[in-house]
């Protein structure tokens, strides 16, 4: 599929949604919209419509770290969703969401963008105002990315995860760059952070909307240099309670300095090629690389290590018995 063929149309769809919001009383389809949709859309209409939120399904690469669109209302709505719901209750929904008819479930729709608005309307028990467009997967992805870029809604780490999610769905790096409106160099930076930072740590921290590339790069580099372990980071985050995600990120970054001081007291030695022993105050570890000529030894050691440790412990007890 040619990437540039429908970009103008996608931008027109986004523009149409904004323009139509200014004229909510009009049932006329915008001139940039396709004349037909599937039967679940009222005949002759392609503009703003009121859609039951329970008819809307999730679609595409996940762009938000802490928001999931499901058919079930959460017992504890996200704080930002509650704030948005209050705003909509007071002033109405100012910007429509973008949906496309579902090919798999008749009468249902897939969300291209606007998950927070959908969840807020669901919480209020009201339909969401939506623009319906018949978009293929590539055009839908472009619309999703362009809307996020234009509204600057995603945090830096959410962009990291969104870029990876797009790649994992089989899109090319060029398509990711266009969807997020970024350069190849910027995409490489996002990929590096995703590769080095354990996903469990990133998810435990959260979106951290106030943190940009430098802080996330510092954290990723700390994992690369083994200045911080996943277990240590999750331990800190497990004690962070109900702190905001930006504060949780700061706590983990502070842990890097502490771990760095501890590392200087760790002794390392290599009695055999491919075998590394680390000895420090907190513990003793042995790493045997399972590669090349060392593979057979590593496999043998894996099968016999339990018995070797038991034999060593018995020898220790024998040598240290009191006379």
Beta strands, then each sheet from edge to edge (+ up, - down):
strand 1: 48-51
strand 2: 56-57
strand 3: 97-101
strand 4: 109-113
strand 5: 128-132
strand 6: 267-269
strand 7: 275-280
strand 8: 283-288
sheet 1: 1+ 5- 3- 4+ 2+
sheet 2: 6+ 7- 8+
end
